[in-house]
Amino acid sequence: MSDISQVPLHSNHREREILEELRLAGGASRIQFLAERLAVSEETIRRNIRSLEANGLVTKVHGGVHIKDSIIEQPLHFRMNENAEAKRMIAARVAAMIQNGDTIFLDIGSTTAFIAVALQKHQNLFIVTNAVSVAHALATRNGNRVFFAGGELRSHDGGAFGTEATNFLRRFNVRHAVLSVGAVNAVSGFMLHDLEEAEYSREAARRAENRIIVADSAKFGRSAPIIIDDPAMYDMMVTDDVPPPDIRAMLDRNEIDLVIASQRRMEQL
């Protein structure tokens, strides 16, 4: 979800290249590997890493370096393996809310990829998405109609963004917008790591009757660079565990319904 544009502007070109290589490597790498990838000396890599560490962007370890979690989000294939069971529970709960024939927007998040799989037995869905993973799971199945946003697909998550994708989205109005987030914070509400994704999610929410945030409990208390919108814009949050009191208070203050998915609920479906 993240792109290198989220790196602070004071970082130089080499530092931005290092952060991009770290992101593509799953968030961590050895210094020797970075030097080989960028065709520079290990000392050059170390010098730039010292600068990045001083700015709070990375943490140096013996022989290597890793990105601090709040700066750049992991690629989609990596996130699909994080808290997978919690995401399956959330997906089952959301799928139970969706009726055959419903109109839905699904975004590029890993949780929404699980939701697309959970919807594979539904029929005659009308799906608007910018995610290859969602389109692949639901197209040409059970009478579904899938509308895919135009634009270039990003290499790290298979998502389409930009002006073409946003203009495409404005042609639709749907019953449900199911939106994933990178962080849920008691002060700022719902956050993402990527500006384009936040703008796209904001537009999707405006085009829906019911706006559902999906987030596993590992997102609670985290922070990310981009606030999506005023939390009061959203109607419901579906998660796998009870949030801490401060986040519960944020939800109550903004009149956001809280739905807890559980293993017991999954077994009943």
N, C-alpha and C positions, 0 to 999 in steps of 0.2 A: 504494500500500500504506500509505503513511503517512497519518496524520491529524493535525489541528492539536493534538490532545491531547498530542502528544510535545513541544510547545514548553514550555520550562521555566516553572514556575509563577510565577516573578517577573516575567515579561513582562506588560505591561498589555494591555488589550483592543485598543487600536489597533495595538500591535506584533504581536499575534496575527493581526489582520486583514491586516496587511501580509505576514506570512509565508504566510498562506493564499493571498493573491493571487499571490505569487511562485510558490508551488507550482503553482497553476492555470495560470500563464503559462509553465511549463516550467522554473522555477528562476531566471529573471532578468527584469528589467523596467526601464524608464526611470522616473525619479521622476515625471515629468509624467503618465504613464499611471496610476501608483498614486494620485496626487492626484485624478485624474478619477474613477477607479473608486470611491474611498472618499469622494468629495465633501468633501475638505479641501484646505487650502493646501499648496503644495509645501514651504513651510517646516516645516509640521507633519510631513510625511513625512520630511524631512531630520532633524528632531529625533529622531523615533522610530528612524530608521535608525542614527543615532549611538549610541543606546542598544543597539540590537541588535548593532551591530558591536563595542561594548565588551564584550558578553557572548559574543562569538565565534560568533554565529549567522549573520551575513551579512558580505559583503565589499563595500564601496562602491567603485564605479568612476566615471569621469567621466560625470555625467548619469544614472547608474543604479546598480543594486545587484543582487547575486546571492546565493543561498543557499549556504552552505558544504555540500559534498556529504554529510557525515556526519550532518546534522541532519534533513533532510526528503528523502524519496525522490521521484523524479520520477514523474509519472503513467504508467500502463501503456502508453499509446500511444507515449509518448516512449521508454520503456525497450525497447519492441519493436524499435527501430532501433539500439539500442546493442549493439555486438558481436554483430550478428545472425548472422554466419557461424559464430561459435563456438557460439552457442545452437542453430543447426541441426545442427552436428556432435554436440553433446550429446544433442539430441533423437533423432537417428538411432541413437545408441548405446543410449539407454534403450529406444527402441522395439524394438530387437533383443533385449532381455532379456524383453520382454513376450510372452506366448503368447496365442493365440486362446483366449477364454473366461476369461482372468484377471480377477481383481477388483482394482481400483486406486482409490486416492485421488489426485487431482491438485489442487493448490492454485491460488492466484491469480497466481503469478509469471509474468513474461514468458517465462522458459525453459520453464515447464510449458505455456504457450500454444503454443510451438513443438512440444513433445512431443505435445500433442493432435493437431496437424496430422500429425505423423509416424506417428501411430497410425491414420490414417484407412483404411488397407487391412486392418487387423486386423478380426476377426469375433467377435461374441458377447461383447464386453467388458462387464463390470459396473463402471461408473464412478460413484464418489461424488465430487462436487465442489461448491465454493462459487463457482466462476468461470464467468461467462457465456461467456467466450471458449472454455473447454473444452467446455461443454455444447453450444454452437453448432457446434463442430468435429466432435463425436462422436455427438450425438443423431440418431435416425432414420436410422442408417447400419449396414449389415451385421449386423443383428440385435443391436446394442448395446442395453444398458439403462443409462440415465443417471439418477442420483438427485441432485437439486439441493437444496442446503441452503436453508431458508427464511430470511426476514428481509429487511430493507431492503437494496437494492443501493447500494453506494457509487458516487458519481458519477465518481471519478477512476480506478477500476479495474474496475468491474462485479463486485465481490465481495460476497458476503453474509456478514455477521458478526453477533455478538451471541449472546444466550442461546438464541434459537430455533435458530440455525445450529449451535451447539455441541451442544445437546440432540439435534438431528437426527443429527449425526455419531455420537453414542453408540449408535445403533441398529445400527451396522454393524461388521463385522470383515472386513478385506480382506487380500489377499496382499501387495500393494505399496503403500506410501505414498511418493509422489514429491513432495518438498518443496523449494521454492526458498528461497534466503536472500539477504540484502542484503550480507553481509560474512562472510568466513572469516578468523579471527584465530588465531594460534598460542597466545595466552593464553586467550581466552574461547571459542574454538570457533566455533559458527555463530550468527549474529545477524541480527535483523530491525529495521526502523525503526518497527514498529507493535505496540503491546501486544496488541490484539485478534487480529491475525494470528498473533503468537507463541503465544498461548493456544490458538488453533484448530489450529495446526500441531502443538503439543505433544499435544493430544488425538488428532489423526489418527495420530501416531506410535504412541500407545498402542494403537490399534485395528488395527495392521498387523503382519504377520509379518516383513516385510522393509522397512526404512526407508532410503530412498535420498535423499541430499542432492544437488541439482543446482546447480552454480555455475560460471559462466565465470571464467576466470583473472583478469579485471579485479577480481573480488571479493577476491582474495588480499591480505592485509595491511590491509584496510579495517576500519573499526570502525562499529558501529551501536548505538543505545541499548539494545536488548533482546536478552539472551541467551536463545535458545529453550529450551535444556535442557542437561543434562550431555551432552557430546559422545559419551560411551559409549553413549548411548541409540540411536545411529544405526549402521547396518550398512555403508553404502557411500557414497562421494562420487564422482559422475561429473562430470568437468570436461574442458576442452579442452587443457590444458597441464600440465606437471609443476609442482607447487607448490614454493615455496622450502623449504629444509631445515627451518626451524622449523615450518612447517605440516605437512610430511611427518612430523616427529617427533610432532606433536599427533595426527595420524591413527593412527600406529603405536601410540602410548601408549594410545589408546582403542579399538584393534583395529577400525578402520574401513578397509574395503577401498577402495583407490584405483583408479578406472577412468579411463583417458585416452582420450577420443574423438579421432579424427584424420581428416583428409581422406582418407587412404588407406582407412581403415576404412569411411567413407561410400561410397567408390567400389565397395567390395566388396559392399555391401548391395543 
